[in-house]
Amino acid sequence: MLRQLSIRNIALIENLVLEPGEGFTVLSGETGAGKSIIIDALNLVLGERADKELVRSGEAKARVEGVFSLEDTPLVKELLAENGIDTEDDTLIILRELSADGKNLCRINGTAVTLAFLKKTADKLADIHGQHEHQLLLDKANHLSFLDSFGGDEIARQKESVRLACTYYQSCIDQLNGDWGTEEERERRMEMLQYQIDEIENAEVTVGQEAEYRARADRIKHADKIRDALTEAGHAISDSAIDQIRAAMSVLSRVSDKADDYQALQERLDSAFYELEDIAEELDKKAGDVDADPYELENLEERLSVLKKLFRKYGPDEEAVLKYYDDASEELLRLHNAEETIAELENQAERFKKDYMVKARRLSELRHDAAIAFEDRIRAEMEELGMKDASLEVDFGEEGDSVSPDGIDTVEFLFSANKGEPVKPLSRIISGGEMSRFMLAMKSVAADDAMLPTMVFDEIDTGISGPGAQVVAQKIARLSRRHQVLAVTHLPQLASMADCHFLIRKVTDASRTHTEVLPMTRQERVREIARLAGGAGTELAVRRADEILAEAERFKRKTE
């Protein structure tokens, strides 16, 4: 469960610390005070993608930290242990840092993690219901995923098996749909490939060849200049340097036996003498080796012309030409074996589709079983929410023959709120209040199945008023006996059920506006409930708010 949420420099929030209780925590306040910003910050902790626009204006970084207790969360501990993250004291600290330049950092107990891993971990800690989920539920394209999530691990495993079978089949189909062409087109393509392969082979291309040829051609073109330089350098050494060093050796030899350092100098002169003699011989030899053979130059320029042509056709350098050669050889082999390959792919595709259909039909059976249990549990939840005549049916469309990673099923939720009325698609008949209760029923079932410690509702009460509001409030109060529940609400009945009630308000000083969170006493809660009921400031409204709160307290005592 969530112990503490610390927020710094997120939108209007400069520095805020929220410590929700174990049961039911309510956040209320004027519109625009920052309640939704707190939910946005919690979403960041739970691995949602970050928007740099959330960073408070004028600040370089924003930071959100969530501290969770891991008591009774073995799956989370197991996941963290597998990834080398310590949780010995049953405490989990999740940190998100956002920069105004778009960079962000995720840490779990001090260890840097990917956003994907953070999301995987957080999915086992909490679930946030936002208004956008109403729209998701109204779109029947999302109903199958809702049903699958209810089906638990068995459906998840079978769905992964179906996905893999689909991948294998689709890979075969993609290869079959490749550019094989007709037999005549393949023949023409093979002739062209063979010509290109022969052209590259005949050129005997090797990496670095062009540079070598250019260097050799350059030496031939400048042979006279090179020969003269080598000869002149050799003569300069022989005519002066060697004779002078020889004379120095003779003079120094008279005293070289008088001290070790003189002897060392003598040895260095000897070494220099012999080195210069060797250099002079090498210069003379290289001068004799310089050849200005015009036939070799012509051959080199012809080879360079061939390489230039290959570069123009197959790539900018030898490596690119050789890569084209390898690819062309591979394609030629593939086309030579095209008929056999196509036949084998067709056989594989047929086998993979049969395997897919077996697994997809098993997935469909699991979904049908899950749908029956889902319908029963949602009806029970709806009855508890004051809609005893509500009816839900999971309608399976006709089995498809296409291969999809989701299987062969199409699903739509059909709903009736009243006795005797036929079930119809959700989007055609359900009201705002009915949708909120239907969503609450679904969330309750999902949270129990997933053993989620924490549930967060961002204005689950949309469209609810009167007796329906009281029913929803009581349902969430009972739900908070099994889960930690946080709710942003405008309903006085829901706010009155809180075990912890925080007022979110916007404060403006001389230069800036910021959001602050204040825990409320019972008397302060009475005034806030009166405001939510639309009668702030009147004695009658305050008395009525006190009665609402007292009634909620009696209900909670009865359900403890």
C-alpha positions as CSV (number, residue, x, y, z in Angstrom):
1,M,0.0,0.0,0.0
2,L,1.0,3.6,-0.5
3,R,2.5,5.1,2.6
4,Q,3.7,8.5,1.3
5,L,3.7,10.5,-1.9
6,S,6.2,13.4,-2.1
7,I,5.8,15.8,-5.0
8,R,8.2,18.6,-6.0
9,N,7.8,21.1,-8.9
10,I,5.0,19.3,-10.7
11,A,2.7,22.0,-12.3
12,L,1.1,24.1,-9.5
13,I,2.7,21.9,-6.8
14,E,5.9,23.3,-5.4
15,N,6.5,21.0,-2.5
16,L,3.8,18.6,-1.2
17,V,3.7,15.5,0.9
18,L,0.6,13.3,1.1
19,E,0.4,10.4,3.6
20,P,-2.8,8.5,2.9
21,G,-4.3,6.1,5.4
22,E,-4.7,2.4,5.3
23,G,-8.4,2.4,4.5
24,F,-10.3,5.1,2.5
25,T,-8.6,8.4,1.7
26,V,-10.5,11.2,0.1
27,L,-9.1,14.3,-1.7
28,S,-11.5,17.1,-2.2
29,G,-11.3,20.8,-3.0
30,E,-12.3,23.5,-5.4
31,T,-12.1,22.9,-9.1
32,G,-8.6,23.7,-10.3
33,A,-7.0,23.4,-6.9
34,G,-4.7,20.6,-8.1
35,K,-6.4,17.4,-7.2
36,S,-5.8,15.9,-10.7
37,I,-2.2,17.0,-10.5
38,I,-1.7,14.7,-7.5
39,I,-3.2,11.9,-9.5
40,D,-0.9,12.8,-12.5
41,A,2.1,12.6,-10.0
42,L,1.0,9.3,-8.7
43,N,0.7,8.0,-12.3
44,L,4.3,9.0,-12.8
45,V,5.3,6.9,-9.8
46,L,3.3,4.0,-11.3
47,G,5.2,4.1,-14.6
48,E,3.1,6.2,-16.9
49,R,4.9,8.1,-19.6
50,A,6.1,11.6,-18.5
51,D,5.3,14.9,-20.2
52,K,7.9,17.5,-19.7
53,E,5.1,20.1,-19.6
54,L,4.4,18.8,-16.1
55,V,7.6,20.4,-14.8
56,R,6.7,23.6,-12.9
57,S,7.3,26.8,-14.8
58,G,10.8,28.2,-14.2
59,E,12.2,25.0,-12.7
60,A,14.8,22.7,-14.3
61,K,13.6,19.5,-12.7
62,A,10.6,17.9,-11.1
63,R,10.6,14.9,-8.7
64,V,7.9,12.5,-7.4
65,E,8.6,9.8,-4.8
66,G,6.3,7.1,-3.7
67,V,6.9,5.0,-0.6
68,F,5.0,1.7,-0.5
69,S,4.7,-1.0,2.1
70,L,5.2,-4.5,0.6
71,E,3.4,-6.5,3.3
72,D,1.3,-9.2,1.7
73,T,2.7,-8.5,-1.8
74,P,4.7,-11.7,-2.5
75,L,4.6,-11.2,-6.3
76,V,6.2,-7.8,-6.1
77,K,8.9,-9.0,-3.8
78,E,9.6,-12.0,-6.1
79,L,9.8,-9.7,-9.2
80,L,12.2,-7.3,-7.4
81,A,14.4,-10.1,-6.0
82,E,14.7,-11.6,-9.5
83,N,16.2,-8.3,-10.6
84,G,18.5,-7.8,-7.7
85,I,16.6,-5.1,-5.9
86,D,16.6,-5.4,-2.1
87,T,13.3,-5.3,-0.1
88,E,14.4,-6.7,3.2
89,D,12.5,-4.1,5.3
90,D,9.3,-4.5,3.2
91,T,9.6,-1.0,2.0
92,L,9.6,0.0,-1.7
93,I,10.6,3.5,-2.7
94,I,9.9,4.6,-6.3
95,L,11.5,7.8,-7.6
96,R,10.8,9.6,-10.9
97,E,12.7,12.7,-11.9
98,L,11.7,14.8,-14.9
99,S,13.8,17.5,-16.6
100,A,12.4,20.4,-18.5
101,D,14.5,19.2,-21.5
102,G,12.5,15.9,-21.6
103,K,15.0,13.6,-19.8
104,N,13.7,11.4,-17.0
105,L,15.1,9.0,-14.4
106,C,13.4,6.0,-12.7
107,R,14.7,4.4,-9.5
108,I,13.4,1.6,-7.3
109,N,15.1,1.4,-3.9
110,G,18.0,3.4,-5.3
111,T,18.5,1.2,-8.3
112,A,18.0,2.7,-11.8
113,V,15.4,0.8,-13.8
114,T,13.7,1.1,-17.1
115,L,10.3,2.6,-17.4
116,A,9.0,-0.7,-18.7
117,F,10.2,-2.5,-15.6
118,L,8.8,0.2,-13.3
119,K,5.4,-0.2,-15.0
120,K,5.6,-4.0,-14.7
121,T,6.3,-3.6,-10.9
122,A,3.7,-0.9,-10.3
123,D,0.9,-2.9,-12.1
124,K,1.1,-5.2,-9.1
125,L,0.9,-2.3,-6.6
126,A,-2.0,-0.1,-7.6
127,D,-4.6,0.6,-10.2
128,I,-5.8,4.1,-11.1
129,H,-9.2,4.7,-12.6
130,G,-9.5,7.9,-14.6
131,Q,-12.2,9.3,-16.7
132,H,-10.7,8.1,-20.0
133,E,-11.5,4.5,-19.0
134,H,-15.2,5.3,-19.4
135,Q,-14.6,6.0,-23.0
136,L,-12.4,2.9,-23.4
137,L,-15.2,0.8,-22.0
138,L,-17.8,2.3,-24.4
139,D,-15.6,1.2,-27.4
140,K,-16.3,-2.5,-28.0
141,A,-12.8,-2.9,-29.5
142,N,-11.5,-2.9,-25.9
143,H,-14.0,-5.4,-24.4
144,L,-11.9,-8.4,-25.3
145,S,-8.9,-7.1,-23.3
146,F,-11.2,-6.3,-20.3
147,L,-12.5,-9.9,-20.4
148,D,-8.9,-11.3,-20.7
149,S,-7.7,-9.3,-17.7
150,F,-10.6,-10.8,-15.7
151,G,-9.5,-14.3,-16.9
152,G,-6.2,-14.1,-15.0
153,D,-3.0,-16.1,-15.5
154,E,-4.5,-19.0,-17.3
155,I,-5.9,-16.8,-20.1
156,A,-2.7,-14.8,-20.1
157,R,-0.6,-17.9,-20.7
158,Q,-2.8,-19.2,-23.4
159,K,-3.0,-15.8,-25.1
160,E,0.8,-15.7,-25.2
161,S,0.8,-19.2,-26.7
162,V,-1.6,-18.0,-29.4
163,R,0.5,-14.9,-30.0
164,L,3.6,-17.0,-30.7
165,A,1.7,-19.4,-33.0
166,C,0.4,-16.3,-34.9
167,T,4.0,-15.0,-35.2
168,Y,5.3,-18.3,-36.7
169,Y,2.4,-18.4,-39.2
170,Q,2.7,-14.8,-40.2
171,S,6.4,-15.1,-40.7
172,C,5.7,-17.9,-43.3
173,I,3.0,-15.8,-45.0
174,D,5.3,-12.8,-45.2
175,Q,8.0,-14.9,-46.9
176,L,5.4,-16.4,-49.3
177,N,4.3,-12.9,-50.1
178,G,7.8,-11.8,-50.8
179,D,9.0,-10.8,-54.3
180,W,9.2,-14.2,-55.9
181,G,7.7,-13.2,-59.2
182,T,6.7,-15.6,-62.0
183,E,9.0,-18.3,-63.3
184,E,10.0,-16.0,-66.3
185,E,10.7,-13.1,-64.0
186,R,12.8,-15.3,-61.8
187,E,14.8,-16.4,-64.8
188,R,15.5,-12.9,-65.9
189,R,16.5,-11.9,-62.4
190,M,18.8,-14.8,-62.0
191,E,20.5,-14.0,-65.3
192,M,21.1,-10.4,-64.1
193,L,22.4,-11.5,-60.7
194,Q,24.8,-14.1,-62.3
195,Y,26.2,-11.4,-64.6
196,Q,26.7,-9.0,-61.6
197,I,28.3,-11.8,-59.5
198,D,30.7,-12.7,-62.4
199,E,31.6,-9.1,-62.9
200,I,32.6,-8.7,-59.3
201,E,34.4,-12.0,-59.2
202,N,36.4,-11.2,-62.4
203,A,37.5,-8.0,-60.8
204,E,39.0,-9.9,-57.9
205,V,38.1,-7.1,-55.5
206,T,39.7,-6.9,-52.1
207,V,39.4,-4.3,-49.3
208,G,42.0,-1.5,-49.7
209,Q,42.6,-2.3,-53.3
210,E,41.8,1.1,-54.7
211,A,44.2,2.9,-52.2
212,E,47.0,0.4,-53.1
213,Y,46.5,1.0,-56.8
214,R,46.5,4.7,-56.5
215,A,49.7,4.7,-54.4
216,R,51.5,2.5,-56.9
217,A,50.3,4.7,-59.9
218,D,51.4,7.8,-58.1
219,R,54.9,6.4,-57.6
220,I,55.2,5.5,-61.3
221,K,54.0,9.0,-62.4
222,H,56.7,10.6,-60.2
223,A,59.4,8.0,-60.7
224,D,62.1,10.5,-61.9
225,K,61.5,12.9,-59.0
226,I,61.6,10.0,-56.4
227,R,64.8,8.5,-57.9
228,D,66.6,11.8,-58.0
229,A,65.7,12.5,-54.3
230,L,66.8,9.1,-53.1
231,T,70.1,9.3,-55.1
232,E,70.9,12.8,-53.8
233,A,70.2,11.8,-50.2
234,G,72.4,8.8,-50.5
235,H,75.3,10.8,-52.0
236,A,74.9,13.5,-49.2
237,I,75.4,10.8,-46.6
238,S,78.3,9.1,-48.3
239,D,80.2,12.3,-49.3
240,S,80.2,14.1,-45.9
241,A,78.3,12.6,-43.0
242,I,80.0,9.2,-43.0
243,D,83.6,10.7,-43.5
244,Q,83.0,13.1,-40.6
245,I,81.8,10.5,-38.2
246,R,84.7,8.2,-39.2
247,A,87.1,11.1,-38.3
248,A,85.3,11.6,-34.9
249,M,85.6,7.9,-34.2
250,S,89.3,8.0,-34.8
251,V,89.9,11.0,-32.5
252,L,87.7,9.7,-29.7
253,S,89.4,6.2,-29.8
254,R,92.5,7.8,-28.3
255,V,90.8,8.4,-24.9
256,S,87.9,5.9,-24.9
257,D,89.7,3.6,-22.6
258,K,90.3,6.4,-20.0
259,A,86.7,6.4,-18.7
260,D,83.5,4.5,-19.0
261,D,81.5,7.5,-20.3
262,Y,84.1,8.1,-23.1
263,Q,83.7,4.4,-24.0
264,A,79.9,4.8,-24.1
265,L,80.3,7.8,-26.5
266,Q,82.6,5.8,-28.7
267,E,80.0,3.0,-28.9
268,R,77.3,5.5,-29.9
269,L,79.5,6.9,-32.7
270,D,80.2,3.4,-33.9
271,S,76.5,2.7,-34.0
272,A,75.7,6.0,-35.8
273,F,78.4,5.2,-38.4
274,Y,77.1,1.8,-39.2
275,E,73.5,3.0,-39.3
276,L,74.4,5.8,-41.8
277,E,76.3,3.3,-43.9
278,D,73.2,1.0,-43.9
279,I,70.9,4.0,-44.8
280,A,73.2,5.0,-47.6
281,E,73.1,1.5,-49.1
282,E,69.3,1.4,-48.7
283,L,68.8,4.7,-50.5
284,D,71.0,3.5,-53.3
285,K,69.1,0.3,-53.6
286,K,65.7,2.0,-53.6
287,A,66.8,4.5,-56.1
288,G,67.7,1.6,-58.4
289,D,64.4,-0.1,-57.8
290,V,62.3,2.9,-58.9
291,D,60.7,1.9,-62.1
292,A,58.7,4.1,-64.5
293,D,57.2,1.2,-66.5
294,P,54.4,2.8,-68.6
295,Y,52.8,-0.6,-69.2
296,E,52.3,-1.1,-65.4
297,L,50.9,2.4,-65.1
298,E,48.5,1.7,-67.9
299,N,47.4,-1.6,-66.2
300,L,46.9,0.2,-62.8
301,E,44.8,2.9,-64.4
302,E,42.7,0.3,-66.1
303,R,42.2,-1.6,-62.8
304,L,41.2,1.7,-61.2
305,S,38.7,2.3,-64.0
306,V,37.2,-1.1,-63.4
307,L,36.9,-0.3,-59.6
308,K,35.3,3.0,-60.3
309,K,32.7,1.3,-62.5
310,L,32.0,-1.2,-59.8
311,F,31.7,1.5,-57.2
312,R,29.2,3.4,-59.4
313,K,27.1,0.3,-59.8
314,Y,27.3,-1.5,-56.5
315,G,28.5,0.8,-53.7
316,P,31.0,3.5,-52.8
317,D,33.9,1.3,-51.8
318,E,35.3,-2.3,-51.8
319,E,33.4,-3.3,-48.7
320,A,30.1,-2.2,-50.2
321,V,30.8,-4.1,-53.5
322,L,31.7,-7.2,-51.6
323,K,28.5,-6.9,-49.5
324,Y,26.5,-6.6,-52.7
325,Y,28.2,-9.7,-54.0
326,D,27.3,-11.7,-50.9
327,D,23.6,-10.5,-51.1
328,A,23.4,-11.2,-54.8
329,S,24.8,-14.7,-54.3
330,E,22.3,-15.4,-51.5
331,E,19.4,-14.1,-53.6
332,L,20.6,-16.1,-56.6
333,L,20.6,-19.3,-54.5
334,R,17.2,-18.5,-53.1
335,L,15.8,-18.0,-56.6
336,H,17.4,-21.2,-57.8
337,N,15.6,-23.0,-55.0
338,A,12.4,-21.0,-55.3
339,E,10.0,-23.7,-56.2
340,E,11.2,-26.0,-53.4
341,T,11.3,-23.1,-50.9
342,I,7.7,-21.9,-51.8
343,A,6.4,-25.5,-51.4
344,E,8.1,-25.9,-48.0
345,L,6.8,-22.5,-46.8
346,E,3.3,-23.4,-47.9
347,N,3.5,-26.7,-45.9
348,Q,4.9,-24.8,-42.9
349,A,2.2,-22.2,-43.1
350,E,-0.5,-24.9,-43.1
351,R,1.1,-26.7,-40.1
352,F,1.4,-23.4,-38.2
353,K,-2.2,-22.4,-38.9
354,K,-3.4,-25.8,-37.7
355,D,-1.4,-25.3,-34.5
356,Y,-2.7,-21.8,-34.2
357,M,-6.3,-22.8,-34.5
358,V,-5.9,-25.5,-31.8
359,K,-4.5,-23.0,-29.4
360,A,-6.9,-20.2,-30.4
361,R,-9.9,-22.5,-29.8
362,R,-8.6,-23.5,-26.4
363,L,-8.2,-19.8,-25.6
364,S,-11.8,-19.2,-26.8
365,E,-13.0,-22.0,-24.5
366,L,-11.2,-20.3,-21.5
367,R,-12.8,-17.0,-22.5
368,H,-16.3,-18.5,-22.6
369,D,-15.8,-20.0,-19.2
370,A,-14.5,-16.7,-17.9
371,A,-17.4,-14.8,-19.4
372,I,-19.9,-16.8,-17.4
373,A,-18.1,-16.1,-14.2
374,F,-17.6,-12.5,-15.2
375,E,-21.3,-11.9,-15.9
376,D,-22.3,-13.5,-12.5
377,R,-19.8,-11.4,-10.5
378,I,-20.6,-8.1,-12.3
379,R,-24.4,-8.7,-11.7
380,A,-23.7,-9.3,-8.0
381,E,-21.6,-6.2,-7.8
382,M,-24.2,-4.2,-9.6
383,E,-26.9,-5.4,-7.3
384,E,-24.7,-4.3,-4.4
385,L,-24.5,-0.9,-6.1
386,G,-28.3,-0.6,-6.1
387,M,-29.0,-1.9,-9.6
388,K,-30.6,-5.3,-8.7
389,D,-32.3,-5.6,-12.1
390,A,-29.1,-4.8,-14.1
391,S,-28.0,-7.5,-16.5
392,L,-24.7,-8.0,-18.4
393,E,-24.0,-10.4,-21.2
394,V,-20.7,-11.0,-22.9
395,D,-21.6,-11.5,-26.6
396,F,-19.2,-13.5,-28.7
397,G,-19.3,-12.8,-32.4
398,E,-18.9,-15.5,-35.0
399,E,-15.6,-17.3,-34.9
400,G,-13.2,-15.8,-37.4
401,D,-10.9,-17.7,-39.7
402,S,-8.2,-15.0,-39.8
403,V,-5.1,-15.4,-37.8
404,S,-4.7,-12.7,-35.2
405,P,-2.5,-12.5,-32.1
406,D,-5.7,-12.0,-30.0
407,G,-7.2,-15.2,-31.2
408,I,-10.4,-16.0,-33.1
409,D,-12.9,-14.2,-30.7
410,T,-14.7,-10.9,-31.0
411,V,-16.5,-9.7,-27.8
412,E,-19.0,-7.0,-26.9
413,F,-20.5,-6.2,-23.6
414,L,-24.3,-6.0,-23.7
415,F,-26.1,-4.3,-20.8
416,S,-29.6,-3.7,-19.5
417,A,-30.2,-1.5,-16.4
418,N,-33.9,-2.4,-16.0
419,K,-35.9,-5.5,-15.6
420,G,-37.7,-6.6,-18.8
421,E,-35.5,-4.5,-21.1
422,P,-33.3,-6.4,-23.6
423,V,-29.6,-6.1,-23.3
424,K,-28.0,-3.7,-25.8
425,P,-24.5,-2.4,-26.5
426,L,-23.2,-0.3,-23.6
427,S,-22.6,2.8,-25.8
428,R,-26.3,2.9,-26.8
429,I,-28.1,2.7,-23.5
430,I,-25.9,3.3,-20.4
431,S,-26.1,6.6,-18.6
432,G,-23.2,8.5,-16.9
433,G,-24.3,7.3,-13.5
434,E,-24.8,3.7,-14.6
435,M,-21.4,3.8,-16.3
436,S,-19.7,4.9,-13.1
437,R,-21.3,2.1,-11.1
438,F,-20.6,-0.4,-13.9
439,M,-16.9,0.7,-13.9
440,L,-16.8,0.5,-10.1
441,A,-18.1,-3.0,-10.3
442,M,-15.5,-4.0,-12.8
443,K,-12.7,-2.4,-10.8
444,S,-13.8,-4.2,-7.7
445,V,-13.8,-7.6,-9.3
446,A,-10.4,-6.9,-11.0
447,A,-8.8,-5.6,-7.8
448,D,-9.9,-8.7,-5.8
449,D,-8.7,-11.1,-8.5
450,A,-5.3,-9.4,-8.9
451,M,-4.9,-8.9,-5.1
452,L,-4.0,-5.2,-5.7
453,P,-3.1,-3.4,-2.5
454,T,-4.2,0.0,-3.6
455,M,-7.0,1.4,-5.8
456,V,-7.3,5.0,-6.9
457,F,-10.5,6.6,-8.3
458,D,-10.3,9.9,-10.0
459,E,-13.9,11.2,-9.9
460,I,-15.6,7.8,-10.2
461,D,-18.8,9.6,-9.1
462,T,-19.4,11.2,-12.5
463,G,-23.2,11.3,-13.2
464,I,-24.1,10.0,-9.8
465,S,-26.4,11.7,-7.4
466,G,-29.1,11.1,-4.8
467,P,-29.6,7.5,-3.5
468,G,-27.1,6.2,-6.1
469,A,-24.4,8.4,-4.6
470,Q,-25.0,6.9,-1.1
471,V,-24.9,3.3,-2.6
472,V,-21.6,4.0,-4.3
473,A,-20.1,5.6,-1.2
474,Q,-21.1,2.6,0.9
475,K,-19.6,0.2,-1.8
476,I,-16.3,2.0,-1.8
477,A,-16.2,2.1,2.0
478,R,-16.7,-1.7,2.0
479,L,-14.0,-2.0,-0.7
480,S,-11.6,-0.1,1.5
481,R,-11.8,-2.8,4.1
482,R,-10.0,-5.1,1.6
483,H,-7.9,-2.5,-0.3
484,Q,-6.4,0.8,0.4
485,V,-8.6,3.2,-1.6
486,L,-7.8,6.8,-2.6
487,A,-10.5,8.9,-4.3
488,V,-10.9,12.4,-5.8
489,T,-14.5,13.3,-5.4
490,H,-17.1,16.1,-5.4
491,L,-19.8,13.9,-3.8
492,P,-20.6,14.7,-0.1
493,Q,-21.7,11.1,0.5
494,L,-18.4,9.7,-0.8
495,A,-16.3,12.3,1.1
496,S,-18.2,11.4,4.4
497,M,-17.0,7.8,4.2
498,A,-13.4,8.7,4.3
499,D,-11.1,7.4,7.0
500,C,-8.6,10.2,6.0
501,H,-9.9,13.4,4.4
502,F,-7.5,15.9,2.8
503,L,-8.4,19.3,1.5
504,I,-6.6,20.3,-1.7
505,R,-6.4,24.1,-2.1
506,K,-4.7,26.6,-4.3
507,V,-2.8,29.4,-2.6
508,T,-1.5,32.6,-4.3
509,D,1.2,34.7,-2.8
510,A,2.9,37.9,-4.1
511,S,4.5,36.2,-7.1
512,R,3.4,32.6,-7.6
513,T,0.5,30.1,-7.2
514,H,0.9,26.8,-5.6
515,T,-1.1,23.8,-4.3
516,E,-1.1,22.6,-0.7
517,V,-2.8,19.6,1.0
518,L,-4.3,19.9,4.5
519,P,-5.6,17.0,6.7
520,M,-8.9,18.0,8.1
521,T,-10.4,17.7,11.6
522,R,-14.0,16.4,12.0
523,Q,-15.3,19.9,12.2
524,E,-13.4,21.0,9.1
525,R,-14.8,17.9,7.3
526,V,-18.3,19.0,8.2
527,R,-17.7,22.4,6.5
528,E,-16.2,20.7,3.5
529,I,-19.0,18.3,3.1
530,A,-21.5,21.2,3.4
531,R,-19.6,22.9,0.6
532,L,-19.7,19.8,-1.6
533,A,-23.4,19.6,-0.9
534,G,-23.8,23.1,-2.4
535,G,-24.7,24.9,0.9
536,A,-21.4,26.2,2.3
537,G,-21.9,29.0,4.8
538,T,-25.5,28.2,5.8
539,E,-26.3,26.8,9.2
540,L,-28.8,24.4,7.7
541,A,-26.1,23.0,5.3
542,V,-23.7,22.5,8.1
543,R,-26.3,20.6,10.2
544,R,-27.1,18.4,7.2
545,A,-23.4,17.8,6.6
546,D,-22.9,16.8,10.2
547,E,-25.8,14.3,9.8
548,I,-24.3,12.9,6.6
549,L,-21.0,12.4,8.4
550,A,-22.6,10.8,11.4
551,E,-24.6,8.5,9.2
552,A,-21.4,7.5,7.4
553,E,-19.6,6.9,10.7
554,R,-22.5,4.6,11.9
555,F,-22.3,2.7,8.6
556,K,-18.5,2.1,8.9
557,R,-18.8,0.9,12.5
558,K,-21.5,-1.7,11.4
559,T,-19.2,-3.0,8.6
560,E,-16.0,-3.2,10.6
